[in-house]
Amino acid sequence: MSYMPREKVLKNGDSIFKITLLAAKRAVELNDGAQKLVKTVSTKFSSIALEEIAQGKVKYKIVEQK
């Protein structure tokens, strides 16, 4: 996997755990055929997902449960 500075990814989130889950879910979507949201030379889905998060193209939303 290509190197991605933690600070670059965390600027769009408050928790490395949440970012990790988001990246994993996005990598699965990419593997299932979703279109890339960023231009990249990376071929690994996990690297592409992290780049999308770092550029603010993919974000998470916390939904409060009742």
Secondary structure, DSSP 8 states (H G I E B T S, - for coil): -----HHHHHTT-S-HHHHHHHHHHHHHHHHTT---SS--S--SHHHHHHHHHHTTSS--------
